[in-house]
Amino acid sequence: MNLAAIWWTLGKLPNIWVYTSAFVGHALLDRLWLFPDTFLLAAARWRFHVWGKRGSEQKAMRTAYWVAFTRRPELWGWELGGFIALGIFIWRKRLYRRDHLLSFLLTGRTDLL
C-alpha cells in the first residue's frame, strides 16, 4: 500500500513524490498503525481523543524518550543517519555561509544558490 502511494504520486504528481516518501517513511518508522487515534483519523470522524493535562509534559516527554532510546537501540542508528543526512545537505548546499543560509530560509529553495 505504501509503495503504491509513492508509485501513484510519481505518476500523477511528480513534484511531490519526495513528500509522499517522507510521509510514508515517517508512518513506517514510527509505527503509526499502533496509534489508531492518530493514524485512522478519517475513520474516527476527524476527531482526536481528548487530552487532559496531568502534571509536567516536559518531564514526561524526557522520560518517554529515555525509555524509547534505551529499549530500542536501533533508534540511535536512525537518529545518527538523520544527522549525517542533515550535515551532507548543509555541506553540499553551503548553508554554513550566511548568505546561502539566509536565501534558503527566506525562499525555501536551494537552486538559487
LINHU-V107274 format. One record per backbone hydrogen bond with DSSP energy under -1.0 kcal/mol. CO is the residue of the C=O (numbers start at 1). NH is the residue of the N-H. If there is no record, write none. Layout:
co nh
CO NH
CO NH
This chain:
co nh
1 5
2 6
3 7
4 8
5 9
6 10
7 11
8 12
9 13
13 16
16 20
17 21
18 22
19 23
20 24
21 25
22 26
23 27
24 28
25 29
26 30
27 32
31 34
32 35
35 38
35 39
36 40
40 44
41 46
42 45
56 60
57 61
58 62
59 63
60 64
61 65
62 66
63 67
64 68
65 69
66 70
67 71
68 72
72 75
73 76
74 78
75 79
76 80
77 81
78 82
79 83
80 84
81 85
82 86
83 87
84 88
85 89
86 90
87 91
88 92
89 93
90 95
94 97
97 101
98 102
99 103
100 104
101 105
102 106
103 107
104 108
110 113
